Amino acid sequence: VLRTFRDDNSSWYSLIPAQAGISGNLGGNLRRSRVKPGMSDERIELTSALTPGGDIGNFSRQRYRITMEQRLLDAVRLAWGWVGIEPKQIAAVNAFGNLLLEDNAGQYWRICPEELFAKIVADNEQSYNGLMADADFLEDWEMVRIVDVAARNLGAPDVGRCFCLKLPGVLGGQYQPENFGVISIEELILSSGDMAQQIKDIPDGGTVQIQIVD
């Protein structure tokens, strides 16, 4: 799962697996690497993949990374396939579980769970790179102010989890602390895709009845 974050000096970092002999080691298992805002191609492993001593357990780090990405790709196929997306790989994940994905045709999509949409945002890698250098897009993507409020109220989500809106914005949910929650990214992708499909034919201003099932 991708984890990109800011420190108190507004420097952006990703946590990535440490390699032998690299300085800046955090706890022997992870190291901090400075990256540019929005450039989230680094991944972090769950500590369960490591033995207590910090050595690699029964499966490799690379295999673990692939497994986690594959689970999210499977969730996209299952819950969002109805929009026509055929995901190939995940390019980025933000703090609210939004995904940027490359599809089999080389196009890039954004899945936005809090607004229940999935759309193409770049036609190719060159366009995607330009998008990730666009200040307006990065401001919308990073959601810095909203993330700061959510983090102050809920703390930092564990690996594999993210912030969310309990009631999606498109259904009237507000970007306020009382509507913030924490959820697994996989579950968020599954539930938002299912909800988006259910309301896709409802016109603007239409009425939606939400039933919560235990």
N, C-alpha and C positions, 0 to 999 in steps of 0.2 A: 504494500500500500504506500502511496506517495505521501510524504510528510514534508511540506515546505513551510517555514515559519519565520517570523521576525524576532530579533532580540530587542533589548531596550534601546539600542542605538539605531533601530530601523534597518539593520543589516539582515539580508535574507539568507537562510541556510536550508540545507536538506540534511537529513540523517541517512548515512549510507554505511554498509558493512565496512568495518575496519580491515585493513590489510596489515600484515606483519611489517613492523618497522615504520609505520606512518605515525607522525605526531598528531596531537590533538585527539587522542583516543579517549572515548567516553566509556568508562566501565569495562574496557577491554573488548567490547563487542561492536561498538558503533563509533564512527567518527563524524565530526561536523565539517561540512564542506560549504563554503560560501557560493551562492548561485545568484543569478539575476532574477528579479521578480517575474513570476509566471513560468520560468524555466524549471519544470518539475519532472525531469526525466530520471531522477534518482529515486531509489526505493529503500524502504526500511523493513527489516525482518522482525517478526515476533520473537520475543525472548524464549518462547517455548521451543524454538528451533535450535536452541543452544543448550548444552549441558550446564549445570551450575557453575562449573569451572570456566565457562566461557568458550569451550571448544565446540566445534560443530557436532551435532547429534547424528541421528540415523539418516538424515537426508541433507543434501547439499543446499547451500544458500541459493544457488541459481535455480535449483528445482523448486525451492520454496517460493521464490519470486514468481516463477512461471505459474505455480499453482494458484497463488492469490490473484494474479492478473486473469487467469483463466476462469476463475470463479466469477469475477466481475463481468468478463466478456459473456459468459453463459447467462448471467442475470440480465444483461442487456438484450441478448438474443431472445430470451424467454419473455421479458416484460415489455420491451420496446421494439421487437421485430416487426410489429404491425405498421410502423411508420416507414418501413423499407430499409432500415439500417442493417448492414451486414458487417459487424465490427471485426477488425483485424487486430488492432492493438490499442492500448490505452496510452494517450500522450500526456495527460495531466489529470489531477484530481484536486479540487479545492476544499476548503475547510467546511463547506456546506454540502459536500458530496456531489458537486457538479463534476461531470466527466467531459473531457475532450478526447475523442477517439478518432482513429483513422479507420476507414472502412476498406473493403477489398478493392474498391475502385480508386483508392488514393485520396478520397475526399475526407474532410475532417468535420466531425459533428460535435455539437455541444448538447449534453443532456442536462437539463436544469430541473431537479426534482421539486424545488420550492415553487416553481411557476408551471410545472407539469408540461414542459415542452422538450422536444428533441428536434434540432434543425441543423442543416449544413451551414458551417461558418467559414469554410475555406475549401476551394476546389482542388488544391494540391499542396504539396509541402512548402513550396515557395510562398504561396498565399498564407499558409499557416504561420510560417516564420514572420511574415509581415504583420500578421494579426497579433502575435505575441510581442511585437515591438510597438504596438499601438497603445498610447497612453489611455485613451478612453476605454478600450476593451479591457486593459489590465485593471483599471479602476473597478469596472463592473465585475471582472473575474475574481479579483482578490478579495473584494467585499471587506476591506480592512476595518472600517468603522463598525460594521455589523459584527464581524468576527471578534473584535475587541470587546464589545458589549456582551456577546455570548460567552466569551472566555471568562470575563469577570464574574458572571453569574453562575456558570456551570463548570468552570475549570477546563483544562485541556482534555479533549477526548482521547481515549486510549487508542492504540494502534488498531486500524481496521474500522474505526468508528468516526463519526463526524457530527457536526451540528446539523439541525434541521428545523423546519417550521412544523409545529404540530398540526396546524391547519395551513395548507398551501396558500400562497399569496393570491393565486388566481381564483381561489374560493373565498376570498375575503380575509385570509389570515394576515395578521400584522407583523411587521419586523420589529417586534417588541419582546423584551425579556420573558414575559409570561407565555409567549408563543414559541419560545426556543426550546429545543430538546436535544438529546444525544441519541444516536441510533447507529447500528452497523451500516456501513456503506452499501453492502450487498442487499440488506433488507430495504434500505431506502430506495435503491434502484428498482427493486422488484415491486414494492408497494406503489411508488410514484408512477411507474409505467402502467400498472394495472388501473390505477385511478384515472390516469390520463386517457386511457382507452375507453373507460366507461363514460367519460364526459365529452368525448371528442365531437359528438353530434349535437351537443346542447348549444343553442345560440347564445350570443352575448346577452347578458341580462336574464338568462333563464334561471330556473330554480333547481337547486340540487339538494337532495336529502341525504345526509351522511348517517349511516348506521354503524355503530362500533360493535364488532362481534368478538367475544372472548375466545 
